[in-house]
Amino acid sequence: MKQIVPNLIVFDLDNTLWPFHTDQCQRPFQLHSPGIVMDFDGNKYELFPEVIELLRKLKNKNYILAVASRIEDIPTAYQLLIYFNILHFFTYIEVYPCKKTIHFQWLHLKSLLPYDQMIFYDDNIRNIQSVAKLGVRTYHVKNNKGISLRHLQNMGIKL
C-alpha cells in the first residue's frame, strides 16, 4: 500500500502547541518578552520547546499548515498566535467552539485537499477518533508534552 505524503498538517493549540488551556487562563494576556506571555495574574506562558523549529522546518519544506481548535475565546487565541509569533506559519485557521469534524470539513473546502492528504495532531483522544473517521491521518499527542519533531517523523514527515 502506497503511503500518501500529507499536503496539509493541522495542529490543535491547547496542550499541543502550548502547554495550557487558553480558556482557563486569567486574561488579558500581555507580551512579556519575545516568546513569553503573561496573564492578568502574572503567570508566564510559552510554547512547547520544539514548536518554532518544527513549524519553520515544515514551512521550508512547503507543507501547508493549519490550526483547528475549539477555543471559545477566539480573539485571545489569535492574540496568542500573534504574541508567540507563529500566526504567519498557518495558511488556514479554524478556531471556534464546535466539533473538530466541522473544522476539517471547512479545511477540506478551503484547501480543496482530500482528507487522506491531511495529518492532524491533538492531545484529545476524542478529537483524534472523530477526525480519523473522516480519513485524516491522526496522531495523539500524549502526556501534556506537546508536539515535537519526533512526532512528525513518526508519521513519516521528512524534515
C-alpha positions in Angstrom: 0.0 0.0 0.0 1.4 3.3 -1.0 1.8 5.9 1.7 0.4 9.3 0.8 2.6 12.2 1.7 0.5 14.8 3.5 0.0 18.2 1.9 -1.8 19.7 5.0 -0.6 19.4 8.5 -3.1 20.5 11.2 -2.4 21.3 14.8 -4.6 21.7 17.8 -3.5 24.6 20.1 -4.0 23.8 23.8 -1.6 21.1 25.1 -0.3 20.6 21.6 1.5 23.8 20.6 1.4 25.4 24.0 1.2 23.7 27.5 -2.0 25.3 28.8 -5.8 25.7 28.2 -6.4 29.1 26.8 -9.9 29.3 28.1 -8.7 28.6 31.7 -6.1 31.4 31.9 -6.7 34.8 33.5 -6.9 37.1 30.5 -6.0 39.6 29.3 -2.5 38.4 28.1 0.4 40.7 27.7 3.6 40.2 25.7 6.3 40.0 28.5 9.3 39.3 26.2 9.8 37.5 22.9 8.1 34.1 23.2 6.9 34.8 26.7 3.3 35.9 27.5 1.9 36.8 30.9 -1.7 36.7 32.1 -3.5 39.1 34.4 -2.2 37.2 37.5 1.4 37.3 36.4 1.6 33.7 35.2 4.1 33.2 32.4 3.3 31.1 29.3 5.4 29.8 26.5 5.2 27.4 23.5 6.4 23.9 23.9 10.2 23.8 23.2 10.3 22.5 19.7 7.3 24.3 18.2 9.1 27.2 16.5 11.7 24.9 15.0 9.3 22.4 13.6 6.9 25.0 12.2 9.8 26.7 10.5 11.1 23.4 9.0 7.7 22.3 7.8 7.1 25.7 6.1 10.6 25.5 4.5 9.6 22.1 3.1 6.4 23.7 1.6 3.9 21.9 3.7 0.6 23.7 4.2 0.0 24.3 7.9 -3.3 24.9 9.7 -4.8 25.2 13.2 -8.0 23.6 14.3 -9.0 24.4 17.9 -12.3 24.5 19.9 -11.2 27.5 22.0 -14.2 29.6 22.9 -12.3 32.9 23.3 -11.4 33.3 19.7 -9.8 36.8 20.0 -7.4 35.5 22.7 -6.4 32.5 20.6 -5.4 34.9 17.8 -3.7 37.2 20.2 -1.6 34.3 21.5 -0.7 33.2 17.9 0.5 36.8 17.3 2.3 37.2 20.6 4.1 33.8 20.2 5.0 34.9 16.6 3.6 31.9 14.9 0.5 33.2 13.1 2.4 33.6 9.9 3.1 29.9 9.6 -0.6 29.0 9.2 -2.4 29.2 5.9 -5.7 28.1 7.5 -7.1 28.9 10.9 -10.2 27.2 12.3 -10.7 28.5 15.9 -14.2 28.4 17.3 -16.1 26.1 19.6 -17.6 23.2 17.6 -16.8 19.6 16.7 -13.4 19.1 15.2 -15.0 17.3 12.2 -16.6 20.7 11.3 -13.2 22.3 11.4 -11.9 19.7 9.0 -14.9 20.0 6.7 -14.0 23.7 6.3 -10.3 22.9 5.9 -11.3 20.4 3.1 -13.5 23.0 1.4 -10.9 25.8 1.7 -7.8 23.8 0.7 -9.5 21.5 -1.9 -7.4 18.7 -0.4 -8.8 15.3 0.3 -8.9 14.1 3.9 -6.3 11.4 3.2 -3.7 14.2 2.4 -4.1 15.7 5.9 -2.4 14.9 9.2 -3.8 16.1 12.5 -2.0 16.4 15.8 -4.1 16.8 19.0 -3.9 15.9 22.7 -7.6 15.0 23.0 -8.3 11.4 22.0 -12.0 12.1 21.3 -10.9 14.6 18.7 -8.4 12.2 17.2 -11.0 9.4 16.9 -13.7 11.6 15.3 -11.4 13.2 12.8 -9.8 9.8 11.9 -13.3 8.7 10.8 -13.1 11.3 8.0 -10.0 9.6 6.6 -7.5 12.1 8.1 -4.3 10.5 9.5 -4.1 11.4 13.1 -1.5 11.5 15.9 -2.4 11.6 19.6 0.0 14.0 21.4 0.1 12.4 24.8 1.2 13.3 28.4 1.0 17.1 28.0 4.4 17.2 26.4 3.3 18.9 23.3 4.3 18.4 19.6 7.9 17.5 18.8 10.0 16.8 15.8 9.8 13.1 16.8 6.0 13.1 16.4 6.4 14.4 12.8 9.0 11.8 12.0 6.7 9.0 13.5 4.1 10.0 10.8 6.7 9.8 8.0 7.2 13.5 7.6 10.7 14.2 6.4 12.3 17.4 7.6 
